[in-house]
Amino acid sequence: MIGGLSMLKKRRYTKVQALLPQIHEMLAEGWSHKEIEKHFQLEGERPLHDLLKRERRKERKVEEGIALRRPGRQPKGQMTSDAEKEYEIKRLKMENELLRDFLHVAGRK
């Protein structure tokens, strides 16, 4: 049993992702991509190459200061912090305008 994943027929990205530290060690020892793929029984066309390519892309984004995020659409009711701030500012401006109008009508100002 290798890394707790020896009986799996089909490897998913998250499963292979868990093997990444071991894969980096094997590469440092001089193993080839084909040898590592055979050792972990990875199937498909160049799965190790694609995994390492994704990791390099993530590292490059982190170096450039781009925030990593999950792909896909955001769940309903969940706004980003920037959107929340903009919404709050807009709401407060509207509230201030309403209060100013009320005071004007009431004859206080």
C-alpha positions as CSV (number, residue, x, y, z in Angstrom):
1,M,0.0,0.0,0.0
2,I,1.6,3.2,-1.2
3,G,0.4,6.4,0.5
4,G,-2.9,4.7,1.3
5,L,-4.0,4.7,-2.3
6,S,-2.9,1.3,-3.7
7,M,-6.3,-0.2,-4.2
8,L,-7.8,2.7,-6.2
9,K,-8.4,1.9,-9.9
10,K,-9.0,5.5,-11.0
11,R,-6.9,8.3,-9.7
12,R,-8.5,11.7,-9.3
13,Y,-6.6,15.0,-9.2
14,T,-7.1,15.3,-5.4
15,K,-5.7,11.8,-4.9
16,V,-2.6,12.5,-7.0
17,Q,-2.3,15.9,-5.3
18,A,-1.8,14.0,-2.0
19,L,1.1,12.2,-3.5
20,L,2.9,15.4,-4.5
21,P,5.5,15.5,-1.7
22,Q,6.5,11.9,-2.5
23,I,6.7,12.7,-6.2
24,H,9.0,15.6,-5.5
25,E,11.3,13.4,-3.4
26,M,11.4,10.8,-6.2
27,L,12.2,13.4,-8.8
28,A,15.0,14.8,-6.6
29,E,16.4,11.2,-6.3
30,G,16.5,11.1,-10.1
31,W,13.4,9.0,-11.0
32,S,11.9,9.6,-14.4
33,H,8.3,10.6,-15.0
34,K,7.5,7.2,-16.5
35,E,9.0,5.4,-13.6
36,I,7.0,7.4,-11.1
37,E,3.8,6.9,-13.1
38,K,4.4,3.2,-13.2
39,H,5.2,3.1,-9.4
40,F,1.9,4.9,-8.5
41,Q,-0.1,3.2,-11.3
42,L,-1.1,6.5,-12.8
43,E,-3.1,6.2,-16.0
44,G,-3.8,8.5,-18.8
45,E,-1.7,10.6,-21.1
46,R,1.2,12.2,-19.2
47,P,-0.6,12.6,-15.8
48,L,2.6,13.4,-13.9
49,H,3.6,16.0,-16.4
50,D,0.1,17.7,-16.2
51,L,0.2,17.6,-12.4
52,L,3.6,19.3,-12.2
53,K,2.5,21.8,-14.9
54,R,-0.5,22.8,-12.7
55,E,1.7,23.1,-9.7
56,R,4.2,25.4,-11.5
57,R,1.2,27.5,-12.7
58,K,0.0,27.9,-9.1
59,E,3.5,28.9,-7.9
60,R,3.8,31.4,-10.7
61,K,0.4,33.0,-9.8
62,V,1.5,33.2,-6.1
63,E,4.8,34.9,-7.0
64,E,2.9,37.4,-9.2
65,G,0.6,38.2,-6.3
66,I,-2.6,36.7,-7.9
67,A,-4.9,35.2,-5.4
68,L,-5.6,31.5,-5.9
69,R,-9.3,30.7,-5.9
70,R,-11.5,27.8,-6.6
71,P,-12.9,27.7,-10.2
72,G,-16.6,28.1,-10.8
73,R,-19.4,30.4,-9.8
74,Q,-19.6,31.8,-6.3
75,P,-22.5,30.4,-4.2
76,K,-25.5,32.6,-3.8
77,G,-25.5,35.1,-0.9
78,Q,-21.8,35.1,-0.7
79,M,-20.0,38.3,-1.8
80,T,-16.3,39.1,-1.9
81,S,-15.0,41.5,0.6
82,D,-14.7,44.2,-2.0
83,A,-18.3,43.8,-3.1
84,E,-19.4,43.8,0.5
85,K,-17.5,47.1,1.2
86,E,-18.9,48.7,-1.9
87,Y,-22.4,47.7,-0.9
88,E,-22.0,48.9,2.6
89,I,-20.7,52.3,1.4
90,K,-23.6,52.7,-1.0
91,R,-26.1,51.8,1.7
92,L,-24.6,54.3,4.1
93,K,-24.6,57.1,1.5
94,M,-28.3,56.4,0.8
95,E,-29.1,56.5,4.5
96,N,-27.2,59.8,5.0
97,E,-29.0,61.3,2.1
98,L,-32.4,60.2,3.5
99,L,-31.6,61.6,6.9
100,R,-30.5,64.9,5.4
101,D,-33.8,65.2,3.4
102,F,-35.8,64.4,6.5
103,L,-34.0,67.1,8.5
104,H,-34.6,69.5,5.7
105,V,-38.3,68.8,5.5
106,A,-38.6,68.9,9.3
107,G,-37.1,72.4,9.2
108,R,-34.0,71.7,11.3
109,K,-31.5,72.7,8.7
